[in-house]
Amino acid sequence: MCLSAPVAARVFPVRMYQVNFSNQCMSEINKLAVTDQMALVEAISSVTPERLNTDRSSIGAIAREGKIFYRLRHADFRVYFEVHDNVLHCHYILHRHSLADFFFRMRLPLSEEQQVEQEQSFWKYLETLNK
């Protein structure tokens, strides 16, 4: 009788990114409760090259300033990041439906956000939307 050892299942390593956060991202993360921080960081850390190419339900791509930014949707936040080699650079964490998120998606410079907010006609326009 010949007994053979069971064949081990082939396990292919999952390529993961090193994640770097900008100061703006760290500031936003630090505002959250610890459990929310952990969930958001887990969502960002779980991004793999395979997900970037296949997960269109939570990850999108935006061309801006000659760069490709990816947008990860997680709960009430939008995480904008770039990928270079094996490093995922998180540039912005913005609250969904915020003016900053709108500006980023519409390819407007984020520095103009403050200028628009100071313009009285902008606030009058927003007030007309509630009527």
N, C-alpha and C positions, 0 to 999 in steps of 0.2 A: 504494500500500500504506500502510495506516494502522497505526502501532504505538502502542499505548497503554501507559502505565506500569502496572506491576502494582498492584493494589489492596492497600493496606496493611491488615493485619489490625487490627481494632479491639482496642485494649488498654484495658481498664478498670482504673483504679487500684485497688489493694487498700488498703482502709482499715486502718491499723494503729494500735495504741494506744501512747501514751507509757507506760512502765512505771516505777512508783515502788515501792521496797522499804522495808518497815519495818525497824527495828533488829533485830528477831528474825529476819527473813528474811536480812538481811545476815550476821548471826552464823552462821546455818545454812549459807549458801552458802560462807562463808569456811572452814568446817570440811572442805569437800570438796576432793578433788584437782582440779587445774586443768581437766582434761578433763571431769570430772563437773560442775564449775561451768559450763563452756561449754555442755554439753548441757542442763542444767537451765534456764539463762538463755535458750537458744535455744527450748526448749519453751514457756516463758512468753512470750517475744517473738513467737512464731508465732501467738498467739491473736488472732483477728480477730472482728469482729461476726458474720460468717457462721458461723465455727466455734462460737461461743457458741450459735447457734440450731440447729445441725445435728449437731455431733459429740457424741453421747451416749455414745460408748464411752470417752472419756477426760475429758470435762467434764460435771460435774453441777452442780446448783444447790441451795442450802440457804437457807431463810429463818431468820434468827436476829436477835434483838433489833431487829426491824422493818426489817432490811436483807436484801438478797439477796446472799449470798456464793456464788461459784462455786468449785468444787473441780476442779483439774486434777491428774490422775493422771500421774505421770512416774516411771518406775522404782520405787524404794522410797520415793518422797516424794509427799506430797499438798500442793498449793499452794492456799491459800485466799485469794481475792481478790474485790474489788468493782470495778465499772466505773462511772465517772462521766464523762459526756461522752466525751472521747477519751483518758481516763487510766485505766489499769488499776492499782489500788492493791493490791499484794501485802501481806497482813496477816500470814499465817503460812505457814511451810514446816515441815511436820511429817512425821516418819517414819511410814510406813504401819504399822498394827497397834500403834502406840504408845498409851499411855493418853491423852495429850494429843489425839491424833487422834480417839480414841473419844469423849472428852468434847466435842470440838467438834461432831462429827457428831450426838451425842445432845443437843445444845443445852444442855449443862451449862456453867456458868461455868468458864473455864480456871483461875481462881485456886483453885477447890476441889480441883484435882488434888493439890496438896501436902497438903491436909487429909485426903484419902482415903488417900494413901500413908502417912501417919503413923498411921492407924487400924490397930491390930493385926488386927482381924477381917478387914480387906481382904486382908492378906498371908496369913492362914490360909485364906481362901477361895481365893486363887490357888494355894496349895499343894495344896488338895484337887483341883484341876483336873488336876494332873500324876499323880495316883494312878490 
